[in-house]
Amino acid sequence: MLAHILFLGLASLQCVASAPPNSPPNSPPSPPPKPPRRPWSTFDENVIFQPDSHHSVLYPRQVELSDGSLLATTSYGGDKTPYFPIFRSADGGATWSWISNMTDQVNGLGMAAQPALAELPFAVGDFPAGTVLASGNSWGPKSTNIDLYASRDKGHTWTFVSNVARGIGPDTTNGNPCIWEPFIE
């Protein structure tokens, strides 16, 4: 069930079980406490965001920015207009905060799926080095649209840049000319 899929990040939630104070003498020893989350350590199962039962998340993506911070996103569905929530970690993935939503600004369809994130390592046209690019598939019954957005403030605000490609409505039949899976490198 999509509503129960978790958007998992880069750090683990630590739970420590210990024997109750009045345990029998032959009970197994308590497991040793786990170390706290450390930035950039090897960890898993840190839940960045968990939707309620009326929403779902798919396609989690992340990027490390030149300032050492991390951005993560996913497609968030269940609302009338889907979007990509943007989360930031300044401590190597140990903790995360929501900073913005990347929304469809031109098609009126929402950002349905397949987000992609990248940071420009050098200036390109009017975009300085450090500009964050995001792309995704904005689709409806009659079209699939790969759109490109830019953020000059590390993901806090987004501006439409271009429609990269357009295809017919989402249909997985072989040979159907719809488009899928943007990737920015």
C-alpha positions in Angstrom: 0.0 0.0 0.0 1.5 3.3 -1.1 0.4 5.2 1.9 2.5 3.0 4.1 5.7 3.4 2.1 8.2 5.4 4.1 10.5 8.1 2.7 13.7 6.8 4.3 16.8 8.9 4.6 20.4 8.5 5.4 20.4 8.2 9.2 18.9 5.6 11.6 16.5 6.0 14.4 18.0 4.5 17.5 15.9 2.6 19.9 17.4 0.9 23.0 15.6 -1.8 24.8 16.7 -2.7 28.3 15.6 -5.2 30.9 13.1 -3.9 33.5 14.7 -3.1 36.9 13.2 -6.2 38.6 14.3 -8.8 35.9 15.0 -12.3 37.1 18.8 -12.9 37.6 19.0 -15.3 34.7 17.5 -13.0 32.1 19.6 -12.1 29.1 21.7 -9.0 29.5 20.4 -5.7 28.0 21.9 -4.9 24.6 24.6 -2.3 24.7 23.3 1.2 24.0 23.7 2.2 20.4 25.8 5.3 19.7 23.9 8.5 18.7 23.6 9.4 15.1 26.7 11.0 13.8 26.9 13.2 10.7 28.1 11.3 7.6 28.3 8.0 9.5 27.0 4.7 8.2 23.3 4.7 9.2 19.9 3.8 7.8 16.3 4.0 8.6 16.1 7.7 9.6 12.6 8.7 8.6 12.8 12.1 7.0 9.1 12.3 6.4 6.2 9.8 6.8 2.9 10.5 5.1 -0.4 10.0 6.8 -2.8 7.3 5.6 -4.3 9.6 2.9 -1.0 10.4 1.2 1.9 8.5 -0.5 5.5 9.1 -1.3 7.5 7.7 -4.2 10.9 8.2 -5.9 13.0 9.5 -3.0 16.0 11.5 -4.3 18.9 13.4 -2.7 21.8 15.5 -3.6 24.9 16.8 -1.6 25.4 20.5 -2.2 28.8 22.3 -2.4 28.3 23.8 1.1 28.1 20.3 2.6 24.4 20.3 3.2 22.0 17.6 1.8 18.7 18.1 0.0 16.2 15.3 -0.3 12.8 15.1 -2.0 10.1 12.7 -3.1 6.9 12.8 -5.1 4.1 13.4 -2.6 0.7 12.3 -3.7 -2.8 12.2 -2.3 -3.6 15.9 -2.5 -5.5 17.3 -5.5 -2.2 18.7 -6.9 0.9 16.6 -6.1 4.2 18.3 -5.4 7.8 17.6 -4.3 8.5 18.5 -0.6 12.1 19.6 -0.2 14.0 18.7 3.0 17.5 19.8 4.1 20.1 18.4 6.4 23.0 20.6 7.6 24.5 17.8 9.8 25.4 15.0 7.3 21.9 13.4 7.4 21.5 13.1 11.2 18.6 15.5 11.2 16.3 17.0 8.6 14.0 19.9 8.2 11.3 20.8 5.6 12.3 24.0 3.7 10.0 24.2 0.7 7.6 22.6 -1.8 8.6 22.4 -5.5 5.2 22.9 -7.3 4.1 22.9 -10.9 4.0 26.6 -11.9 2.9 26.2 -15.5 0.8 23.1 -16.4 -1.8 23.1 -13.6 -1.2 19.4 -13.2 1.2 19.2 -10.2 4.5 17.5 -10.0 3.4 13.9 -10.1 6.5 11.8 -10.1 10.2 11.2 -10.8 12.0 14.1 -9.2 15.6 14.8 -9.9 18.0 17.2 -8.1 21.5 18.6 -9.0 23.6 21.6 -8.2 25.5 23.6 -10.9 29.2 23.4 -10.2 29.8 26.4 -12.4 27.8 29.2 -13.9 25.5 28.4 -16.8 23.9 31.3 -18.6 22.1 33.4 -16.0 22.5 30.8 -13.3 25.5 31.2 -11.0 27.5 28.2 -9.6 25.5 26.8 -6.7 22.1 27.1 -8.3 20.1 24.0 -7.5 18.2 22.5 -10.4 15.1 20.3 -10.0 13.1 18.4 -12.6 10.2 16.1 -12.5 7.2 14.8 -14.4 4.1 16.9 -14.4 1.4 14.8 -16.0 -2.3 14.6 -16.5 -4.6 12.5 -18.6 -3.5 14.1 -21.9 0.2 14.9 -21.4 3.5 14.0 -19.7 5.8 17.0 -19.2 9.4 17.0 -18.0 9.9 20.5 -16.5 13.0 22.2 -15.1 13.1 24.5 -12.1 15.9 26.5 -10.5 16.6 27.6 -7.0 19.2 30.3 -6.3 18.8 30.0 -2.5 19.7 26.3 -2.0 16.1 25.0 -2.4 14.1 27.5 -0.4 12.3 28.9 -3.4 11.8 27.7 -7.0 11.4 29.3 -10.4 10.2 27.6 -13.6 13.0 27.5 -16.2 11.7 25.4 -19.1 9.6 22.6 -20.4 12.3 20.1 -21.5 10.1 17.6 -23.2 6.4 16.8 -23.7 4.7 13.5 -24.5 1.1 12.2 -24.6 -0.7 11.2 -21.4 0.8 8.6 -19.1 0.4 5.1 -20.7 2.8 2.2 -20.2 1.9 0.5 -23.5 5.0 -0.3 -25.5 5.6 2.2 -28.2 3.4 4.9 -26.6 5.1 8.3 -27.0 4.9 9.5 -23.4 8.0 10.5 -21.5 9.4 9.4 -18.2 12.3 9.7 -15.7 14.2 13.0 -15.9 17.8 12.8 -14.7 20.1 15.8 -14.2 23.8 15.3 -14.1 
